[in-house]
Amino acid sequence: MQKWICKILIFIFVIMASSSTAASTSMVLTTADSLYIKKQYTQALDLYKNLFAENKYSPAMLLKMAFIHEGLGHLGESLYYLNLYYISSDDEQALRKMEEVAEKNNLEGYKMDETTSTLAWLQKHYATISIGIASICIFLLALMYYQQSKMKIKPIVTGATLVLLLVLLFIHINFSLKDERGIVAVSPTYLMDGPSAGASVIAIIGEGHQLEITGKRDVWLRVQWKEREVYVKDFLVREIIL
C-alpha cells in the first residue's frame, strides 16, 4: 500500500514540476514578445536565445530572431534563423526572402535545383515518411501471414512489394538526411584545402554563405565551395538543424 502511495505522490510531483516548467517558459516567452513589441529588440533577443538553447521555440519566435539579427546587421545569424523558420513552418515566403538576400549580397549556396529541393523536402518530412513506409510494411507482413495461413496461397506479389518497400525504407533512413548544410556566421572565415591551420587558404569569405557539409574531422568541417572540397573550422559555421 505504501509503495502505491509513493508512486502516486511521485507522479503528482512530476506533473506539478512539468506544469511549473511550462508556465515558466510561457512567462519568459510572453516577456520576450512584450519587449519585441516595444522594439526593445536586443533584450527580447537575449530571452529568445535562452529559450532556443533549451530547445523551446516556435516558428514565430524563430522568425522574430531572424528579423532582429537582420536589423542588427548580423547577416549570417539572420539567415540561420530564417532557415530554421522555414524548416519549422514550410513558409515558401521564407525561401523567397533568403534568395533575395543572397542575390543582394552575392551569397553562395542558395540556388535550389531539383535535387536540392527534393532532398530538402525529404529532410523536412523525414519522420512522417519513415513512419508511413514502416506502417505499410507491417500491414503487408500481416497480409502475407493471412494469405499463407488462411487463404492457403503464396503471397508472391505481397512479398515482392514488401521487399521493395523495405529497400526504400533503408535508403530513406540512411540517405535522406545526408544533405547537411550550414551558414557561415563569422566574417572573415577562412576556407582551407585541408583540415589543418597550416593548410593553404583557398578563399576568405564573409558571413551568410550557405555551405553543403560533407564530413567532419576533429574541429574541421569538410564543405563544398564552388564545386570544390574545402575545410572550415566548425565554430565558424551554424549547422542548419532543429
Residue pairs with C-beta under 8 A, 6 or more apart in sequence:
25 51
25 54
25 56
28 47
28 50
28 51
29 47
29 51
29 56
29 58
29 61
31 47
32 44
32 47
32 48
32 51
32 61
33 44
33 64
35 41
35 43
35 44
35 47
36 44
36 64
36 68
41 68
41 71
41 72
42 68
42 72
44 64
44 68
45 65
45 68
45 69
48 57
48 61
48 64
48 65
48 68
49 65
51 57
51 61
52 61
52 62
52 65
57 88
58 88
59 85
59 88
59 89
59 91
62 81
62 82
62 84
62 85
62 88
63 81
63 82
63 85
63 89
63 94
65 77
65 81
66 78
66 79
66 80
66 81
66 82
66 85
67 78
69 75
69 77
69 78
69 81
70 78
74 207
75 101
75 105
75 206
75 207
75 208
76 183
76 184
76 185
76 186
76 187
76 207
76 208
76 238
77 185
77 207
77 238
78 101
79 98
79 101
79 102
79 107
79 183
79 208
79 210
80 183
80 185
80 238
80 240
82 94
82 97
82 98
83 94
83 98
83 181
83 183
83 210
83 240
84 240
84 242
85 91
85 94
86 94
86 95
86 98
87 123
87 124
87 240
87 242
88 242
90 124
95 112
98 110
99 110
99 112
101 107
101 208
102 108
102 109
102 110
102 208
102 210
103 110
105 208
107 208
107 209
107 210
108 205
108 209
108 210
108 211
108 225
108 226
109 181
109 209
109 210
109 211
109 212
110 210
112 120
116 179
119 176
119 178
119 179
120 179
122 129
122 172
122 176
123 176
123 177
123 179
126 172
126 176
126 177
129 172
129 176
130 169
130 172
130 173
133 165
133 168
133 169
133 172
134 169
136 165
137 162
137 165
137 166
137 169
140 158
140 161
140 162
140 165
141 162
143 155
143 158
144 155
144 158
144 159
144 162
147 153
147 154
147 155
147 158
148 154
148 155
179 212
180 212
180 213
180 214
180 239
180 240
180 241
181 210
181 211
181 212
181 213
181 239
181 240
182 210
182 211
182 213
182 221
182 223
182 237
182 238
182 239
182 240
183 207
183 208
183 209
183 210
183 211
183 237
183 238
183 240
184 205
184 206
184 207
184 208
184 209
184 210
184 211
184 232
184 236
184 237
185 207
185 236
185 237
185 238
186 207
186 235
186 236
187 205
187 206
187 207
188 204
188 205
188 206
189 204
189 205
189 206
189 207
189 232
189 233
189 236
189 237
190 201
190 203
190 204
190 232
190 233
191 201
191 202
191 203
191 204
191 205
191 223
191 225
191 230
191 231
191 232
192 199
192 200
192 201
192 202
192 220
192 230
192 231
192 232
193 199
193 200
193 201
193 202
193 230
193 231
194 200
194 231
195 217
195 218
195 220
195 222
195 231
196 220
199 231
202 225
202 228
202 230
203 225
203 230
205 225
210 240
211 221
211 223
211 224
211 225
211 232
211 237
212 223
212 224
213 221
213 222
213 223
213 237
213 239
214 222
214 223
214 224
214 229
215 221
215 222
216 222
216 234
217 231
219 233
219 234
219 235
220 231
220 232
220 233
220 234
221 231
221 232
221 233
221 234
221 237
222 229
222 230
222 231
223 229
223 230
223 231
223 232
223 237
224 230
